[in-house]
């Protein structure tokens, strides 16, 4: 929202300080000011020129030659690139001028004709964005006058970042009220001249249907429109607005159109009421009514767009049909044109929600809909329409009908709110006495109402001004006190440490444990948005209703899907070693339909991808890529250190088991070399080799390994337990056997463990050999044993007996042969 | 018959040569060669001793003594030299090119946004805040109405929201967790809530459709605006440094009142104005305010008894400020060159 500083100063002459000071004051007490920019600066040498004669350029089709005067009889020749008309006034930049955009003007020849300076467009002067033609100036300017001065420039525009609650600040009067030292009392509305200011309407009232001054106004649906005021002005002359009015609109990036339309826009910017003027001659009836749109009804709005109407839209209709979108935009057919002599001026209160729906349905957002959606002041519609009518009378002449239409209930009693000084203290932490409170609130319209008690702690009773629809309860008044006092003046007080009844969510500690493990093992943490393409999301993926793009149309069903993009990103940049992990949420559609709204399933997961060298390349190490056993080692560490789980090769029924566990979408990424992380019989994660088809990898890339597991399965630090350490010596033995390849290591180790006494501390496979000396279909396996008892020193006999038992068990149960070297 | 004088001469020569070359040996290998040559089983000294029998018996004793002396001297020299060479190796005057790179393991890294989240949560943990979370897919009720945000109102436009189904959204802020926590816990409540939020902003240098936010909520008897301000100021000083100042500006959030936007003085220019702060000297870091009574009513707290404050800040945005990262997309591309900078 833009406001002109000159305009604010005119409405509140008491305002002091530079535009930057005002911006700062507003930002710190009312509304953020994003930008302050000057208007009409740098055009001091531009003057008003009158075109005396315009002829075609002899040697260029699109150029013309203009003879101009700048207040004297002396003619100056200018070459012009856009049409101008004899008798019109235009801005002239004489040679030597540098325009705001940096363009330097000289006297130069264009196709053989000398141009002494140039005539400028709106954009060249920094007054707007239009560059389609030369800016024609209002006819009341005097040729030769310095343009900036004649338009009341320089000015500054403040760009407000308006919040939805402060609808009142969409008008200059509202902003001036915030800035004026005396507040409301310091505001004045500038005069439009004694004759215009003297005009006053006589209101003809009715609840739903009123006829007066040759017009009929009907509110068919009071929910769509609570008040509708109309004034008829006859015999006016539509023409360009005077310079001062045009300048106001230019400053706000608006475009002067004609004296009638400009007057409605001026009144809107001043008093925050959207108004609309109809060409009375085009209204069938003549009447207007507010009603619902009808299916099949069509309307072409002022912007030339055609809209198919629906019941959801509120429309203004005449006796024939829709002529405008209520509160949004007027129709093309009833627009005020240069031929218009009689107008019907409308100022209404359209319902915020209905206006919002109307605008949305039409795909429009206008100055009017913006204000109606936020709510306009129901109590001062009379003031706004009267002021607009006076401005039209002042600039376009004509005669306003004394009788004016006023439909809908009149505003009732003003709202009164109570404000307890004790509540102010409770919320703000500082005491304000009653005088301080009224001193802060009355200037911005919260005047004391009757019935306030006099005791210090009795509530203040305050009127809520009509422009503050957002103030509906006591806390809103507390905020007014705080911001007007100044947030940064609530000093003192120490920050407090207080208790909390809420325990930590253990997911954060789990995530931290996972993060520590992966970082220690050389993985980089990635983060991604949770979206996935159809291809990467699993079969039960949740779809977005309003995605930004097809790339982001679903939610990921697993985190590996999210790590594939970064993986490809790094591979595509020639990086062969990629080690990434992520902790985040996976989503799945919920299948039951126990009445809306149904949230999808969410699960926190951790996932990793790894490819490339086992270690960073080094001159002293033979290069080797991460392989199946590195992956299994990582899976074992994850399972044992984090999950209290075991690792088993993926079994034939894996798809089923994993599907039940809700991890099915991970399985589709992995090929046959994969493992389940299993905790107490439940699958909690998967790890393995990524299918080649899953990732777009260059030919030089190494195999990619990946895994994913449930964060909820991660054990917490608190679950760790101490086991006592034996002070007695440890005894080591090795054992090598030759055994059929069909015997798996885990099955043989099961046999070994069963055969061993409890003092077996550990046993691990340290050698595997196939080839010479080993019979076909067999392999040699060697284990290292560690024995240690908690309560005594083991004797050789005990250990020998244990190893004997192992040997016998392996021979008996596994057909193994002891290998002696 | 060998003349005894010849053997003694030979011994002296061997001893002289041996001592000279042992003292000059420049490596353990060379020294070992010399040991073998002079002192070895078939070395030169052994060669002399093997010829003692050829000398006249009366000279044998003297030759034997001379041989033992030579052997002892050579052994001593060898020991001294050996120790010297080992010592030299120990202090690095050795043959390996010690400028060659060492053997390393892969280095991992914590994501910069995680680092910032952890740091922020830790500061609030010291003030008694626990760390909780909530669902990323939310009902409209928690995302909007429970927070006093009417649907179909310009206030709801402050968040351009992704919908999953009728009444189900991807949360557009972490604030829904406020309502969820208050519904299930009685005051005093003090929580921080890190988490992903979603808004319909396409990726560009300062926007991402999913981004991390940290929500904070404190509710108790007797919490007021002054305490809120000093708590946030304390956080700003802890996180951004003592020299950083905070300022509070009026703002509008339907679930807080009074609402405040918090700015910190620009760390790049110290407040004089620069491109980082767009010339204002201030950088916006959080939306905040006193919890709106309507929110307390929605969750069944007595708004006359309890007061509190809430705040929300963009962890990714703060990470950009902290590390000078110009483009938010770097956080989500997973470029290892970027991630490896944060170890």
HADDOCK unambig.tbl for C-alpha pairs under 7 A between the chains (distance, minus, plus):
assign (segid A and resid 27 and name CA) (segid B and resid 249 and name CA) 6.62 0.50 0.50
assign (segid A and resid 28 and name CA) (segid B and resid 249 and name CA) 5.07 0.50 0.50
assign (segid A and resid 28 and name CA) (segid B and resid 250 and name CA) 6.42 0.50 0.50
assign (segid A and resid 29 and name CA) (segid B and resid 249 and name CA) 6.86 0.50 0.50
assign (segid A and resid 29 and name CA) (segid B and resid 250 and name CA) 6.01 0.50 0.50
assign (segid A and resid 30 and name CA) (segid B and resid 250 and name CA) 5.88 0.50 0.50
assign (segid A and resid 31 and name CA) (segid B and resid 250 and name CA) 6.58 0.50 0.50
assign (segid A and resid 163 and name CA) (segid B and resid 252 and name CA) 6.08 0.50 0.50
assign (segid A and resid 164 and name CA) (segid B and resid 154 and name CA) 5.86 0.50 0.50
assign (segid A and resid 164 and name CA) (segid B and resid 155 and name CA) 5.49 0.50 0.50
assign (segid A and resid 165 and name CA) (segid B and resid 252 and name CA) 6.99 0.50 0.50
assign (segid A and resid 353 and name CA) (segid B and resid 152 and name CA) 6.69 0.50 0.50
assign (segid A and resid 353 and name CA) (segid B and resid 153 and name CA) 6.99 0.50 0.50
assign (segid A and resid 373 and name CA) (segid B and resid 154 and name CA) 6.91 0.50 0.50
assign (segid A and resid 374 and name CA) (segid B and resid 154 and name CA) 6.84 0.50 0.50
assign (segid A and resid 426 and name CA) (segid B and resid 222 and name CA) 6.94 0.50 0.50
assign (segid A and resid 426 and name CA) (segid B and resid 224 and name CA) 6.37 0.50 0.50
assign (segid A and resid 427 and name CA) (segid B and resid 224 and name CA) 4.85 0.50 0.50
assign (segid A and resid 427 and name CA) (segid B and resid 225 and name CA) 6.10 0.50 0.50
assign (segid A and resid 427 and name CA) (segid B and resid 307 and name CA) 6.86 0.50 0.50
assign (segid A and resid 428 and name CA) (segid B and resid 224 and name CA) 5.16 0.50 0.50
assign (segid A and resid 428 and name CA) (segid B and resid 225 and name CA) 4.47 0.50 0.50
assign (segid A and resid 428 and name CA) (segid B and resid 226 and name CA) 6.32 0.50 0.50
assign (segid A and resid 429 and name CA) (segid B and resid 224 and name CA) 5.03 0.50 0.50
assign (segid A and resid 429 and name CA) (segid B and resid 225 and name CA) 5.84 0.50 0.50
assign (segid A and resid 429 and name CA) (segid B and resid 226 and name CA) 5.50 0.50 0.50
assign (segid A and resid 475 and name CA) (segid B and resid 257 and name CA) 6.79 0.50 0.50
assign (segid A and resid 479 and name CA) (segid B and resid 257 and name CA) 6.17 0.50 0.50
assign (segid A and resid 479 and name CA) (segid B and resid 258 and name CA) 4.51 0.50 0.50
assign (segid A and resid 483 and name CA) (segid B and resid 250 and name CA) 6.17 0.50 0.50
assign (segid A and resid 487 and name CA) (segid B and resid 248 and name CA) 5.86 0.50 0.50
assign (segid A and resid 487 and name CA) (segid B and resid 249 and name CA) 6.63 0.50 0.50
assign (segid A and resid 488 and name CA) (segid B and resid 247 and name CA) 6.46 0.50 0.50
assign (segid A and resid 488 and name CA) (segid B and resid 248 and name CA) 6.07 0.50 0.50
assign (segid A and resid 490 and name CA) (segid B and resid 226 and name CA) 5.64 0.50 0.50
assign (segid A and resid 491 and name CA) (segid B and resid 226 and name CA) 6.36 0.50 0.50
assign (segid A and resid 492 and name CA) (segid B and resid 226 and name CA) 6.93 0.50 0.50
assign (segid A and resid 493 and name CA) (segid B and resid 226 and name CA) 6.14 0.50 0.50
assign (segid A and resid 493 and name CA) (segid B and resid 227 and name CA) 6.03 0.50 0.50
assign (segid A and resid 493 and name CA) (segid B and resid 230 and name CA) 6.52 0.50 0.50
assign (segid A and resid 494 and name CA) (segid B and resid 227 and name CA) 6.54 0.50 0.50
assign (segid A and resid 494 and name CA) (segid B and resid 230 and name CA) 5.90 0.50 0.50
assign (segid A and resid 495 and name CA) (segid B and resid 227 and name CA) 5.72 0.50 0.50
assign (segid A and resid 495 and name CA) (segid B and resid 230 and name CA) 5.02 0.50 0.50
assign (segid A and resid 495 and name CA) (segid B and resid 231 and name CA) 4.39 0.50 0.50
assign (segid A and resid 495 and name CA) (segid B and resid 234 and name CA) 6.81 0.50 0.50
assign (segid A and resid 496 and name CA) (segid B and resid 127 and name CA) 6.86 0.50 0.50
assign (segid A and resid 496 and name CA) (segid B and resid 231 and name CA) 6.94 0.50 0.50
assign (segid A and resid 497 and name CA) (segid B and resid 127 and name CA) 4.53 0.50 0.50
assign (segid A and resid 497 and name CA) (segid B and resid 128 and name CA) 5.67 0.50 0.50
assign (segid A and resid 498 and name CA) (segid B and resid 127 and name CA) 6.81 0.50 0.50
assign (segid A and resid 498 and name CA) (segid B and resid 128 and name CA) 5.73 0.50 0.50
assign (segid A and resid 499 and name CA) (segid B and resid 128 and name CA) 5.76 0.50 0.50
assign (segid A and resid 499 and name CA) (segid B and resid 188 and name CA) 6.42 0.50 0.50
assign (segid A and resid 500 and name CA) (segid B and resid 128 and name CA) 6.53 0.50 0.50
assign (segid A and resid 500 and name CA) (segid B and resid 129 and name CA) 6.63 0.50 0.50
assign (segid A and resid 500 and name CA) (segid B and resid 188 and name CA) 5.16 0.50 0.50
assign (segid A and resid 500 and name CA) (segid B and resid 189 and name CA) 4.70 0.50 0.50
assign (segid A and resid 500 and name CA) (segid B and resid 190 and name CA) 4.96 0.50 0.50
assign (segid A and resid 501 and name CA) (segid B and resid 185 and name CA) 6.76 0.50 0.50
assign (segid A and resid 501 and name CA) (segid B and resid 186 and name CA) 6.81 0.50 0.50
assign (segid A and resid 501 and name CA) (segid B and resid 187 and name CA) 6.51 0.50 0.50
assign (segid A and resid 501 and name CA) (segid B and resid 188 and name CA) 5.70 0.50 0.50
assign (segid A and resid 501 and name CA) (segid B and resid 189 and name CA) 5.61 0.50 0.50
assign (segid A and resid 502 and name CA) (segid B and resid 130 and name CA) 6.60 0.50 0.50
assign (segid A and resid 502 and name CA) (segid B and resid 185 and name CA) 6.61 0.50 0.50
assign (segid A and resid 502 and name CA) (segid B and resid 189 and name CA) 6.24 0.50 0.50
assign (segid A and resid 503 and name CA) (segid B and resid 130 and name CA) 6.16 0.50 0.50
assign (segid A and resid 504 and name CA) (segid B and resid 130 and name CA) 5.11 0.50 0.50
assign (segid A and resid 504 and name CA) (segid B and resid 131 and name CA) 4.89 0.50 0.50
assign (segid A and resid 504 and name CA) (segid B and resid 132 and name CA) 5.56 0.50 0.50
assign (segid A and resid 505 and name CA) (segid B and resid 131 and name CA) 6.18 0.50 0.50
assign (segid A and resid 505 and name CA) (segid B and resid 132 and name CA) 4.76 0.50 0.50
assign (segid A and resid 505 and name CA) (segid B and resid 133 and name CA) 6.69 0.50 0.50
assign (segid A and resid 519 and name CA) (segid B and resid 108 and name CA) 4.16 0.50 0.50
assign (segid A and resid 519 and name CA) (segid B and resid 109 and name CA) 5.57 0.50 0.50
assign (segid A and resid 519 and name CA) (segid B and resid 110 and name CA) 6.87 0.50 0.50
assign (segid A and resid 520 and name CA) (segid B and resid 108 and name CA) 6.19 0.50 0.50
assign (segid A and resid 521 and name CA) (segid B and resid 106 and name CA) 6.96 0.50 0.50
assign (segid A and resid 521 and name CA) (segid B and resid 108 and name CA) 6.54 0.50 0.50
assign (segid A and resid 522 and name CA) (segid B and resid 106 and name CA) 4.40 0.50 0.50
assign (segid A and resid 522 and name CA) (segid B and resid 107 and name CA) 4.08 0.50 0.50
assign (segid A and resid 522 and name CA) (segid B and resid 108 and name CA) 3.70 0.50 0.50
assign (segid A and resid 523 and name CA) (segid B and resid 107 and name CA) 6.75 0.50 0.50
assign (segid A and resid 523 and name CA) (segid B and resid 108 and name CA) 4.20 0.50 0.50
assign (segid A and resid 523 and name CA) (segid B and resid 109 and name CA) 6.53 0.50 0.50
assign (segid A and resid 524 and name CA) (segid B and resid 108 and name CA) 4.74 0.50 0.50
assign (segid A and resid 524 and name CA) (segid B and resid 109 and name CA) 4.59 0.50 0.50
assign (segid A and resid 524 and name CA) (segid B and resid 110 and name CA) 6.40 0.50 0.50
assign (segid A and resid 524 and name CA) (segid B and resid 339 and name CA) 6.25 0.50 0.50
assign (segid A and resid 524 and name CA) (segid B and resid 340 and name CA) 6.69 0.50 0.50
assign (segid A and resid 525 and name CA) (segid B and resid 109 and name CA) 6.02 0.50 0.50
assign (segid A and resid 525 and name CA) (segid B and resid 110 and name CA) 5.30 0.50 0.50
assign (segid A and resid 525 and name CA) (segid B and resid 111 and name CA) 5.11 0.50 0.50
assign (segid A and resid 526 and name CA) (segid B and resid 111 and name CA) 6.34 0.50 0.50
assign (segid A and resid 526 and name CA) (segid B and resid 334 and name CA) 5.47 0.50 0.50
assign (segid A and resid 527 and name CA) (segid B and resid 331 and name CA) 6.79 0.50 0.50
assign (segid A and resid 527 and name CA) (segid B and resid 332 and name CA) 5.47 0.50 0.50
assign (segid A and resid 528 and name CA) (segid B and resid 332 and name CA) 4.88 0.50 0.50
assign (segid A and resid 529 and name CA) (segid B and resid 210 and name CA) 5.15 0.50 0.50
assign (segid A and resid 543 and name CA) (segid B and resid 164 and name CA) 6.30 0.50 0.50
assign (segid A and resid 544 and name CA) (segid B and resid 162 and name CA) 6.90 0.50 0.50
assign (segid A and resid 544 and name CA) (segid B and resid 163 and name CA) 6.01 0.50 0.50
assign (segid A and resid 544 and name CA) (segid B and resid 164 and name CA) 4.71 0.50 0.50
assign (segid A and resid 545 and name CA) (segid B and resid 163 and name CA) 5.28 0.50 0.50
assign (segid A and resid 545 and name CA) (segid B and resid 164 and name CA) 5.26 0.50 0.50
assign (segid A and resid 545 and name CA) (segid B and resid 165 and name CA) 6.58 0.50 0.50
assign (segid A and resid 546 and name CA) (segid B and resid 162 and name CA) 5.98 0.50 0.50
assign (segid A and resid 546 and name CA) (segid B and resid 163 and name CA) 6.16 0.50 0.50
assign (segid A and resid 547 and name CA) (segid B and resid 162 and name CA) 6.91 0.50 0.50
assign (segid A and resid 548 and name CA) (segid B and resid 200 and name CA) 6.61 0.50 0.50
assign (segid A and resid 548 and name CA) (segid B and resid 202 and name CA) 6.80 0.50 0.50
assign (segid A and resid 566 and name CA) (segid B and resid 333 and name CA) 5.77 0.50 0.50
assign (segid A and resid 566 and name CA) (segid B and resid 334 and name CA) 4.74 0.50 0.50
assign (segid A and resid 566 and name CA) (segid B and resid 335 and name CA) 6.55 0.50 0.50
assign (segid A and resid 569 and name CA) (segid B and resid 335 and name CA) 6.94 0.50 0.50
assign (segid A and resid 570 and name CA) (segid B and resid 335 and name CA) 6.03 0.50 0.50
assign (segid A and resid 570 and name CA) (segid B and resid 336 and name CA) 6.78 0.50 0.50
assign (segid A and resid 597 and name CA) (segid B and resid 139 and name CA) 6.70 0.50 0.50
assign (segid A and resid 597 and name CA) (segid B and resid 166 and name CA) 6.65 0.50 0.50
assign (segid A and resid 597 and name CA) (segid B and resid 167 and name CA) 5.49 0.50 0.50
assign (segid A and resid 597 and name CA) (segid B and resid 168 and name CA) 6.07 0.50 0.50
assign (segid A and resid 599 and name CA) (segid B and resid 137 and name CA) 6.40 0.50 0.50
assign (segid A and resid 599 and name CA) (segid B and resid 138 and name CA) 6.60 0.50 0.50
assign (segid A and resid 599 and name CA) (segid B and resid 168 and name CA) 6.52 0.50 0.50
assign (segid A and resid 600 and name CA) (segid B and resid 137 and name CA) 6.93 0.50 0.50
assign (segid A and resid 615 and name CA) (segid B and resid 105 and name CA) 5.86 0.50 0.50
assign (segid A and resid 615 and name CA) (segid B and resid 106 and name CA) 6.29 0.50 0.50
assign (segid A and resid 616 and name CA) (segid B and resid 104 and name CA) 6.60 0.50 0.50
assign (segid A and resid 616 and name CA) (segid B and resid 105 and name CA) 6.38 0.50 0.50
assign (segid A and resid 616 and name CA) (segid B and resid 106 and name CA) 6.17 0.50 0.50
assign (segid A and resid 618 and name CA) (segid B and resid 103 and name CA) 6.31 0.50 0.50
